Each structure stands twice: as structure tokens, then as C-alpha cells.
């Protein structure tokens, strides 16, 4: 191995002699490049034929891998032959196979993704950007028997959603690693897992290599990470492309695109007192204390639009201060109605607010699965009909995106959201409670269906 040429995570991959290796990786950190070195190095060190079948998501990536191999062979002074075969599979579909032939007869075959092309083949297998193949499950089914006679398989990929075959394998490997399952229980190969986020790669010298620096430069590292983050339009893309976290977009109740379709950078504004002008405001409150935040969300109803006017977030705020904030808001009679989370710790706060401002203005909402389903459906419906306007705010956008609608085995609907530093989807539930306050404002009593 060229001394000092590869970064530590690349060296770890090259030197790992496991029969089944899988790399959960960031984009553009040189893992496929390092793998092509391993392919050429292996074939240069043996005196017999050992073929390798490389497949990526498209033909251009297959050609790129062949060019990497050609470069390594030139550096190793290996005399090779290069050919491009135009082949047909059993369904008469034509494809190109880029081939590097070594002096010992070994062939490196580089082709695009198609399960049928692994039939009747034998040798080592490399599946690059595996999660992005058209039929990854079928690809794996076809590729694994190729390795039956003592050959190896290597899989490298960024993520492509939580439901992908790649993420299924990663999840099983992690369960085995954490002692939750055995390999036999997981019905899995003994995969050797390599995980490299962009932050891992930068910590091991990637930024210096990109910028051609011969010394550790923390400023350059921070600059590089910021540039990578700027290339991602949202947190979900950043997580998937660079941080080895699969996208949750397919499962999200409010995907980023749906939220952004209703964004209004200028919707938030100071509330107008009822003594100056009559407005139609509605308040929703999700109550927290330590781990979760309290969020008061106020909408203005304008014709058939619900426009977000104020979002107040309280973290680790004593209950008496939360109650005071709520009461200060309700002094404004333009706030026609408020629906407040009275589940657990919010019960006392709502009871006091009702005593001061009346139960006809403040309703206690106790979250159950049925109530959450009603509220979430109400909120999503407004997004789908483009009848709400929400802030152009990354933290709020991410909060909405974390919510997932899950059907349990018993047929019940459940709403889950990941806990983050920003809370536990508190913005989302406060938003929906404000919509419920508007929906039920015509009667003194608010009975949720």
C-alpha cells in the first residue's frame, strides 16, 4: 500500500480480509476509489485467475471504476488488456461490460446494475452504491451465489431511505453487534461493517487532502464541512448524503416538500391587540418542562387560510412562568379560543387558565391515539389543500418532518417522533392544536371527534 496515501478509514477497508464487507458511507470520501486499489492489489499478488464482478447503479459509474483500476495497474507496472464487451442477457437486453484483464488471467468486469447479469457467473463481487440499484434485493439474491466457491462480497453505499434493502442489512448487522440477535437469528452473513460519516472522514484528514494541505488545519476542516452542509437543501438530505442516516421522507407525515409548499417568510408578526383592531386569532399549546419544550402557536384565520403569526418556545421554564405567559396572551381578546395539551404535566396549567379565562376559551386536550390521529389528519389536510402558511424556519421544519404515522400489528395507528435537541415534535402538535381551536370556535364546548 502506498505509504501515507490512503486515509485511515480507507486503509481499514483495504486491509480488512473479511469474506463479506459492507461500507455505510458518506458521499465523495474515496471509498470506491480505495476499493478499486484493493481489487488490483489482490489480483497482482496471486498467480492464478480470480475474477471480480463490479456493479454500480449506472453505466458511467461502472466505467469510472474500470478507469480507477487502469490507473492502479499503471502505478503497479502491471501489463493489462482493456476491452469493452457488448453483451446480451437472457432477456436479450444489451449492455456494456468494461473489462480489465491481468497477466494471470483474472478479469475485473465492470457493469451496470441488473440482477440477470450475475447469473452463471463466479468470482468476487463488489456492489457499489447498492441502495441506489433499481432492484437491490434481487441484485443481492443474484450476486451472493456468485461467491459460493470461496469468493468475497463487498458492498458500499450511501443510504436511500429507511425501507431500503441496504438499510435492512445495516440494521441487522447493528442488532447482531449490539447483542440483540445472533447471525443465525438474523439469517445474515457475517458482515464486517465499516461506517464513515463526512465528519469521520474530515477528522481523519479528508479536508487537507481535498485542499492539498500538508498539515492539519482545523479552519480548513470547518470550512469543508460547512461547504458540504450548504450543498444540502435540508436536514434530511444532509443526514442521508453525508451522515449515514437514511432519509425519513417516505415515512414522514409532513415531508419537507409539503411543508415548504406552504412556507411564508413574512408570516410571523406581532399580535394586534383587540383594543386596536378586531382579528381572529387561535392558540394551540403543547406543554413540556425538561426534556420537551412548551410551544405556544398562534394562527390568524383570514378567509379560509390559517396563517402562523407567533410561535413561542419555552425550555425548562417553571410552570408558574408558563401559566403567566399563557395568561398574558389570553388577555388579548382577539385570541378567540385556545386548545392546550392537558396530558400529564399540562393538566394543572390548563385548569388554572380555564379558571382565569373561562373554559369556553381554553380547552383541555388529553392526547390519546385517537385524538392525535384526528389532530394530525387535520393539520396534514390543511397542508395538502395549501390552506395554511407556516414560518420559513429550519428548526420548525425539521420538527414537523420527524413525525411518522405508524400502523401497529394490532391495526392501531400510532404517531412517533424522534426526540432531538429541539424537542419532541412539540411545534407540530402546537400547530395542530391551534387548528383545532379554530375548527371548534363556534361553540362553547369543544368535543373532539
C-alpha positions as CSV (number, residue, x, y, z in Angstrom):
1,X,0.0,0.0,0.0
2,X,1.4,3.4,-0.9
3,X,2.6,4.8,2.5
4,X,0.5,7.7,3.7
5,X,-1.6,7.8,0.5
6,X,-4.8,6.5,1.9
7,X,-6.6,7.9,4.9
8,X,-7.2,5.7,7.9
9,X,-10.8,4.7,7.1
10,X,-9.7,3.8,3.5
11,X,-6.8,1.7,4.9
12,X,-9.2,-0.1,7.3
13,X,-11.3,-1.1,4.3
14,X,-8.4,-2.3,2.2
15,X,-6.8,-4.3,4.9
16,X,-10.0,-6.0,6.1
17,X,-9.8,-9.5,4.8
18,X,-13.4,-10.5,5.8
19,X,-15.4,-12.5,3.3
20,X,-18.3,-10.1,3.5
21,X,-17.7,-6.4,4.0
22,X,-20.2,-3.6,3.9
23,X,-19.5,0.1,4.0
24,X,-22.1,2.6,5.2
25,X,-20.6,5.8,4.0
26,X,-20.8,9.5,3.2
27,X,-20.7,10.7,-0.4
28,X,-17.4,11.5,-2.1
29,X,-15.0,10.3,0.6
30,X,-13.0,8.0,-1.7
31,X,-14.3,4.6,-0.6
32,X,-14.9,3.3,-4.1
33,X,-11.5,4.6,-5.1
34,X,-9.9,2.7,-2.2
35,X,-11.9,-0.4,-3.2
36,X,-10.5,-0.3,-6.7
37,X,-7.0,-0.4,-5.3
38,X,-7.9,-3.4,-3.2
39,X,-9.2,-5.1,-6.4
40,X,-6.0,-4.5,-8.3
41,X,-3.7,-5.3,-5.4
42,X,-5.4,-8.7,-4.8
43,X,-5.0,-9.7,-8.4
44,X,-1.4,-8.6,-8.6
45,X,-0.5,-10.8,-5.6
46,X,-1.8,-14.1,-6.8
47,X,-0.6,-16.5,-9.6
48,X,-4.0,-17.8,-10.6
49,X,-7.2,-16.5,-12.1
50,X,-9.7,-14.8,-9.7
51,X,-12.4,-12.8,-11.5
52,X,-14.3,-9.9,-9.9
53,X,-17.7,-8.6,-10.9
54,X,-18.4,-5.0,-10.1
55,X,-21.8,-3.4,-10.4
56,X,-22.9,0.1,-9.8
57,X,-26.2,1.9,-10.2
58,X,-25.4,3.2,-13.7
59,X,-23.0,2.5,-16.5
60,X,-20.9,5.7,-16.0
61,X,-20.1,4.6,-12.5
62,X,-19.0,1.2,-13.9
63,X,-16.7,2.9,-16.4
64,X,-15.3,5.1,-13.7
65,X,-14.4,2.0,-11.6
66,X,-12.6,0.5,-14.6
67,X,-10.6,3.7,-15.1
68,X,-9.6,3.6,-11.4
69,X,-8.4,0.1,-11.9
70,X,-6.4,1.0,-15.0
71,X,-4.7,3.8,-13.1
72,X,-3.7,1.5,-10.3
73,X,-2.3,-1.1,-12.7
74,X,-0.2,1.6,-14.4
75,X,1.2,2.6,-11.0
76,X,1.9,-1.1,-10.2
77,X,3.6,-1.6,-13.6
78,X,1.0,-4.3,-14.4
79,X,0.6,-5.0,-18.1
80,X,-3.1,-5.4,-18.7
81,X,-5.5,-5.6,-21.5
82,X,-8.7,-3.5,-21.7
83,X,-11.7,-4.5,-23.6
84,X,-15.3,-3.4,-23.8
85,X,-17.7,-6.3,-24.4
86,X,-21.1,-5.7,-25.8
87,X,-23.2,-8.4,-24.3
88,X,-26.8,-9.6,-24.1
89,X,-28.5,-11.1,-21.0
90,X,-31.1,-13.9,-21.2
91,X,-33.8,-11.3,-22.0
92,X,-31.9,-10.0,-25.0
93,X,-31.1,-6.7,-23.2
94,X,-27.8,-5.3,-24.4
95,X,-25.2,-3.9,-22.0
96,X,-21.5,-2.9,-21.9
97,X,-19.0,-4.9,-19.8
98,X,-15.8,-2.9,-19.2
99,X,-13.1,-5.5,-18.6
100,X,-9.5,-5.3,-17.2
101,X,-7.5,-8.5,-17.9
102,X,-4.5,-9.2,-15.7
103,X,-1.4,-11.3,-16.7
104,X,-2.6,-14.2,-14.5
105,X,-5.9,-14.3,-16.5
106,X,-8.0,-12.6,-13.8
107,X,-10.8,-10.4,-15.1
108,X,-12.3,-7.3,-13.5
109,X,-15.7,-7.0,-15.0
110,X,-17.5,-3.6,-14.6
111,X,-21.1,-3.4,-15.5
112,X,-24.3,-1.5,-14.7
113,X,-27.0,-2.8,-12.3
114,X,-29.1,-5.7,-13.4
115,X,-29.7,-8.9,-11.4
116,X,-29.8,-11.1,-14.6
117,X,-26.2,-10.2,-15.4
118,X,-24.9,-12.1,-12.3
119,X,-26.4,-15.4,-13.5
120,X,-23.9,-18.1,-14.4
121,X,-21.0,-16.0,-13.0
122,X,-18.4,-16.9,-10.4
123,X,-15.9,-14.7,-8.5
124,X,-15.6,-11.9,-6.1
125,X,-18.4,-9.3,-6.1
126,X,-18.5,-5.6,-5.5
127,X,-21.9,-3.8,-5.3
128,X,-21.3,0.0,-5.3
129,X,-24.0,2.4,-4.3
130,X,-26.0,-0.7,-3.6
131,X,-29.0,1.2,-2.1
132,X,-29.5,3.0,-5.3
133,X,-29.7,0.0,-7.6
134,X,-33.1,-0.4,-9.3
135,X,-33.7,-3.8,-7.7
136,X,-31.2,-4.1,-4.8
137,X,-32.9,-7.1,-3.2
138,X,-32.9,-9.1,-6.4
139,X,-29.3,-7.9,-7.1
140,X,-28.2,-9.4,-3.8
141,X,-30.1,-12.6,-4.4
142,X,-28.3,-13.0,-7.8
143,X,-24.9,-11.8,-6.6
144,X,-24.4,-13.9,-3.4
145,X,-24.4,-17.3,-5.2
146,X,-21.6,-15.9,-7.4
147,X,-19.3,-16.1,-4.4
148,X,-20.2,-19.7,-3.4
149,X,-16.8,-21.2,-4.2
150,X,-14.8,-19.3,-1.6
151,X,-15.1,-15.8,-3.1
152,X,-15.8,-12.5,-1.3
153,X,-18.5,-9.9,-1.5
154,X,-18.1,-6.2,-0.8
155,X,-21.0,-3.7,-0.6
156,X,-20.6,0.0,-0.5
157,X,-23.3,2.6,-0.4
158,X,-24.8,5.8,0.9
159,X,-28.4,5.4,2.2
160,X,-31.6,5.6,0.2
161,X,-34.4,5.7,2.7
162,X,-35.3,3.7,5.8
163,X,-37.1,1.0,3.8
164,X,-34.2,0.1,1.5
165,X,-32.6,-3.3,1.4
166,X,-29.3,-1.7,2.3
167,X,-30.7,-0.2,5.5
168,X,-32.3,-3.6,6.3
169,X,-28.8,-5.2,6.2
170,X,-27.2,-2.4,8.2
171,X,-30.0,-2.7,10.9
172,X,-29.5,-6.4,11.2
173,X,-25.7,-6.1,11.4
174,X,-26.1,-3.5,14.2
175,X,-28.5,-5.7,16.1
176,X,-26.0,-8.5,15.9
177,X,-23.2,-6.2,17.0
178,X,-25.3,-5.0,20.0
179,X,-26.2,-8.5,21.1
180,X,-29.9,-8.2,20.2
181,X,-29.6,-11.0,17.6
182,X,-27.2,-13.7,16.6
183,X,-26.1,-14.1,13.0
184,X,-28.2,-17.3,12.8
185,X,-31.3,-15.5,14.1
186,X,-30.7,-12.6,11.7
187,X,-30.3,-15.0,8.8
188,X,-27.4,-12.9,7.8
189,X,-23.8,-13.3,6.5
190,X,-21.1,-12.4,9.0
191,X,-20.8,-8.9,7.6
192,X,-17.9,-6.7,8.6
193,X,-19.4,-3.3,9.0
194,X,-17.5,-0.1,8.2
195,X,-19.3,3.2,8.9
196,X,-17.8,6.6,7.8
197,X,-19.6,9.9,8.0
198,X,-18.3,13.0,6.5
199,X,-17.3,14.2,10.0
200,X,-15.3,10.9,10.5
201,X,-13.6,11.4,7.1
202,X,-12.7,15.0,7.9
203,X,-11.4,14.1,11.3
204,X,-9.0,11.7,9.5
205,X,-7.7,14.2,7.0
206,X,-10.1,14.4,4.1
207,X,-10.3,18.2,4.0
208,X,-6.5,18.5,4.0
209,X,-6.3,16.0,1.1
210,X,-9.0,17.9,-0.9
211,X,-7.3,21.3,-0.3
212,X,-3.9,19.8,-0.9
213,X,-2.5,20.8,2.6
214,X,0.4,19.1,4.2
215,X,-0.6,19.9,7.8
216,X,-3.6,19.6,10.0
217,X,-5.8,22.7,9.5
218,X,-8.9,23.0,11.7
219,X,-10.1,26.1,9.9
220,X,-10.0,24.2,6.6
221,X,-11.9,21.3,8.2
222,X,-14.7,23.5,9.4
223,X,-14.9,25.3,6.0
224,X,-15.1,22.0,4.2
225,X,-17.9,20.7,6.4
226,X,-19.9,24.0,6.0
227,X,-19.5,23.7,2.2
228,X,-20.8,20.1,2.3
229,X,-23.8,21.2,4.5
230,X,-24.5,24.1,2.2
231,X,-24.9,21.6,-0.7
232,X,-27.9,20.0,1.0
233,X,-31.3,21.7,0.8
234,X,-32.5,20.3,4.1
235,X,-31.5,18.3,7.2
236,X,-32.9,15.1,5.7
237,X,-30.6,15.4,2.7
238,X,-27.6,16.2,4.9
239,X,-28.2,13.2,7.1
240,X,-28.6,10.8,4.1
241,X,-25.9,12.0,1.8
242,X,-23.2,12.7,4.4
243,X,-24.1,11.4,7.9
244,X,-25.0,7.8,7.2
245,X,-28.6,8.3,8.3
246,X,-31.3,7.1,5.9
247,X,-33.9,9.5,4.7
248,X,-37.2,9.5,6.6
249,X,-39.1,11.3,3.8
250,X,-41.2,8.3,2.7
251,X,-42.4,7.8,6.2
252,X,-42.7,11.4,7.3
253,X,-46.3,12.7,7.8
254,X,-45.2,16.1,6.7
255,X,-42.3,15.7,4.2
256,X,-40.1,18.7,3.6
257,X,-41.5,19.4,0.2
258,X,-45.1,19.6,1.6
259,X,-44.0,21.9,4.4
260,X,-42.1,24.1,2.1
261,X,-45.1,24.4,-0.3
262,X,-46.8,26.4,2.5
263,X,-43.9,28.4,3.8
264,X,-44.2,32.2,4.1
265,X,-41.0,34.0,5.3
266,X,-43.1,37.0,6.4
267,X,-46.0,35.4,8.2
268,X,-44.8,35.8,11.8
269,X,-45.6,39.2,13.2
270,X,-46.7,41.0,16.4
271,X,-50.2,40.3,17.5
272,X,-52.7,43.1,17.1
273,X,-54.4,44.0,20.4
274,X,-58.2,43.7,20.4
275,X,-58.4,47.3,21.6
276,X,-57.0,48.5,18.3
277,X,-58.4,46.2,15.6
278,X,-60.5,43.0,15.5
279,X,-58.6,40.0,14.4
280,X,-59.4,36.2,14.5
281,X,-56.5,34.5,16.4
282,X,-56.4,30.9,17.6
283,X,-53.9,29.4,20.0
284,X,-52.5,25.9,20.4
285,X,-50.2,24.8,23.2
286,X,-48.1,21.7,23.6
287,X,-46.8,21.6,27.2
288,X,-43.3,20.4,28.3
289,X,-40.9,21.1,31.0
290,X,-37.4,19.5,31.0
291,X,-36.9,17.1,28.0
292,X,-39.6,18.5,25.8
293,X,-40.4,22.2,25.3
294,X,-43.6,24.1,25.7
295,X,-44.7,25.7,22.5
296,X,-47.5,28.2,22.1
297,X,-48.5,28.5,18.4
298,X,-50.9,31.3,17.3
299,X,-52.7,31.4,14.0
300,X,-54.7,34.1,12.3
301,X,-57.7,33.0,10.3
302,X,-58.0,35.0,7.1
303,X,-60.9,33.8,4.9
304,X,-60.1,30.1,4.5
305,X,-56.4,30.5,5.3
306,X,-54.7,29.7,8.7
307,X,-51.6,31.9,8.9
308,X,-49.0,31.4,11.5
309,X,-48.5,34.7,13.4
310,X,-46.5,33.8,16.5
311,X,-44.5,30.8,17.8
312,X,-43.3,31.0,21.4
313,X,-40.9,28.3,22.7
314,X,-40.2,27.7,26.4
315,X,-37.5,25.3,27.6
316,X,-37.0,24.3,31.2
317,X,-39.4,27.1,32.2
318,X,-41.2,26.8,35.6
319,X,-44.9,26.1,35.5
320,X,-45.9,29.5,37.1
321,X,-43.9,31.3,34.3
322,X,-45.6,29.2,31.6
323,X,-49.0,30.0,33.1
324,X,-48.2,33.7,33.2
325,X,-47.1,33.6,29.6
326,X,-50.4,31.9,28.6
327,X,-52.5,34.3,30.6
328,X,-50.6,37.3,29.1
329,X,-51.5,36.0,25.7
330,X,-55.2,35.4,26.5
331,X,-55.6,38.9,27.8
332,X,-55.8,39.8,24.1
333,X,-59.5,39.1,23.2
334,X,-58.5,38.6,19.6
335,X,-57.4,35.2,20.6
336,X,-60.9,33.6,20.3
337,X,-60.0,30.2,21.5
338,X,-57.1,28.1,22.8
339,X,-56.7,24.3,22.8
340,X,-54.0,23.3,25.3
341,X,-52.3,19.9,25.9
342,X,-53.5,18.7,29.3
343,X,-51.8,15.3,29.1
344,X,-49.8,14.8,32.3
345,X,-47.9,17.9,33.4
346,X,-50.1,20.3,31.4
347,X,-53.3,19.4,33.3
348,X,-52.7,21.9,36.2
349,X,-51.7,24.7,33.8
350,X,-54.8,24.3,31.7
351,X,-57.0,24.1,34.8
352,X,-55.7,27.4,36.1
353,X,-56.0,29.1,32.7
354,X,-59.6,27.9,32.5
355,X,-60.3,29.3,36.0
356,X,-58.9,32.7,35.0
357,X,-60.2,33.0,31.4
358,X,-63.1,30.6,31.2
359,X,-63.4,27.0,29.9
360,X,-65.3,28.4,26.8
361,X,-62.0,30.0,25.7
362,X,-59.5,27.4,27.0
363,X,-60.0,23.7,26.3
364,X,-58.0,20.9,27.8
365,X,-57.0,18.3,25.3
366,X,-55.8,15.0,26.6
367,X,-53.7,13.2,24.0
368,X,-54.8,9.7,23.0
369,X,-54.0,7.8,19.8
370,X,-57.5,8.7,18.5
371,X,-57.1,12.4,19.4
372,X,-53.6,12.5,17.8
373,X,-54.9,10.9,14.7
374,X,-57.6,13.5,14.5
375,X,-55.2,16.4,15.0
376,X,-52.5,15.1,12.7
377,X,-55.1,14.4,9.9
378,X,-56.5,17.9,10.4
379,X,-53.0,19.5,10.0
380,X,-51.9,17.4,7.1
381,X,-55.2,18.2,5.3
382,X,-54.5,21.9,5.6
383,X,-51.0,21.4,4.1
384,X,-52.4,19.3,1.2
385,X,-55.0,21.9,0.4
386,X,-52.4,24.7,0.8
387,X,-54.7,26.4,3.3
388,X,-52.0,27.2,5.9
389,X,-48.9,29.4,6.0
390,X,-46.0,28.4,8.1
391,X,-42.7,30.0,9.0
392,X,-39.6,29.6,6.9
393,X,-37.6,28.2,9.9
394,X,-35.3,25.1,9.7
395,X,-35.9,24.0,13.3
396,X,-39.7,24.1,12.9
397,X,-39.5,22.4,9.5
398,X,-37.4,19.6,11.0
399,X,-39.8,19.2,13.9
400,X,-42.7,18.6,11.5
401,X,-40.6,16.2,9.5
402,X,-39.8,13.9,12.4
403,X,-43.5,12.8,12.9
404,X,-44.4,9.4,11.4
405,X,-47.7,7.7,11.2
406,X,-47.3,4.0,12.1
407,X,-49.8,1.2,11.8
408,X,-49.1,-1.4,14.6
409,X,-49.5,-5.1,14.2
410,X,-52.9,-4.9,16.0
411,X,-54.1,-2.4,13.5
412,X,-53.9,0.7,15.7
413,X,-52.5,4.0,14.5
414,X,-49.6,5.5,16.4
415,X,-47.6,8.7,15.9
416,X,-43.9,8.6,16.7
417,X,-41.3,11.4,16.6
418,X,-37.6,11.3,17.4
419,X,-36.5,13.3,20.4
420,X,-33.9,15.9,19.4
421,X,-32.3,18.9,21.0
422,X,-35.1,20.9,19.6
423,X,-37.8,18.8,21.3
424,X,-40.2,16.0,20.5
425,X,-42.3,17.4,17.6
426,X,-43.7,20.0,20.0
427,X,-44.0,22.6,17.2
428,X,-46.1,20.1,15.2
429,X,-48.6,19.4,17.9
430,X,-49.0,23.0,19.0
431,X,-49.6,23.9,15.3
432,X,-52.4,21.2,15.1
433,X,-54.0,22.3,18.4
434,X,-54.3,25.9,17.0
435,X,-56.1,24.5,14.0
436,X,-58.4,22.5,16.3
437,X,-59.1,25.7,18.3
438,X,-60.2,27.4,15.1
439,X,-62.3,24.4,14.0
440,X,-64.3,24.4,17.2
441,X,-64.6,28.1,17.9
442,X,-68.3,28.4,17.1
443,X,-69.5,26.5,20.2
444,X,-68.6,27.0,23.9
445,X,-67.8,23.3,24.3
446,X,-65.1,21.6,22.3
447,X,-65.7,17.9,21.8
448,X,-63.1,16.1,19.7
449,X,-64.4,13.5,17.3
